[in-house]
Amino acid sequence: MDCPEYLILDEPFDALDLNMQDKVVKILNRYLELNKETTIIYTTHNEMYQKKFADEIYEIKDHQIKKVEMK
C-alpha cells in the first residue's frame, strides 16, 4: 500500500477521553514504525504529545514560526 508523503493531524486527541487517547496513540505509534518515510505535521497545545511524537517542534508566536529546542 502506498503511504502519503505528508500526514496532517490537527489536535487529534483533544475531543477524546483518556482511554481513546491511549488507543489512538498506539495506532499512531504503529503507523510511524511502519511508515518512516511519511512526514507528519501535527498541531497541538499539549506539550506531552509534542515531545512524544516529534523529531522537531516549531511554534507560531507573534506571527513568526520558530523552532523550539527539544530537551
Contacts in CASP RR format, 6 or more apart in sequence:
PFRMAT RR
TARGET T0000
AUTHOR 0000-0000-0000
METHOD contacts of the structure
MODEL  1
MDCPEYLILDEPFDALDLNMQDKVVKILNRYLELNKETTIIYTTHNEMYQ
KKFADEIYEIKDHQIKKVEMK
3 35 0 8 1.000
3 37 0 8 1.000
3 38 0 8 1.000
4 38 0 8 1.000
5 37 0 8 1.000
5 38 0 8 1.000
5 39 0 8 1.000
6 38 0 8 1.000
6 39 0 8 1.000
6 40 0 8 1.000
6 41 0 8 1.000
7 38 0 8 1.000
7 39 0 8 1.000
7 40 0 8 1.000
7 41 0 8 1.000
8 40 0 8 1.000
8 41 0 8 1.000
8 42 0 8 1.000
9 28 0 8 1.000
9 40 0 8 1.000
9 41 0 8 1.000
9 42 0 8 1.000
9 43 0 8 1.000
10 43 0 8 1.000
11 43 0 8 1.000
11 44 0 8 1.000
11 45 0 8 1.000
12 24 0 8 1.000
12 28 0 8 1.000
12 42 0 8 1.000
12 44 0 8 1.000
13 21 0 8 1.000
13 24 0 8 1.000
13 25 0 8 1.000
13 44 0 8 1.000
13 46 0 8 1.000
13 49 0 8 1.000
14 44 0 8 1.000
14 46 0 8 1.000
16 24 0 8 1.000
25 49 0 8 1.000
25 52 0 8 1.000
28 53 0 8 1.000
31 38 0 8 1.000
32 38 0 8 1.000
32 40 0 8 1.000
32 53 0 8 1.000
40 53 0 8 1.000
42 49 0 8 1.000
42 50 0 8 1.000
42 53 0 8 1.000
42 54 0 8 1.000
44 50 0 8 1.000
50 57 0 8 1.000
51 57 0 8 1.000
51 70 0 8 1.000
54 70 0 8 1.000
56 67 0 8 1.000
56 70 0 8 1.000
57 67 0 8 1.000
57 68 0 8 1.000
57 70 0 8 1.000
58 65 0 8 1.000
58 66 0 8 1.000
58 67 0 8 1.000
58 68 0 8 1.000
59 65 0 8 1.000
59 66 0 8 1.000
59 68 0 8 1.000
60 66 0 8 1.000
END
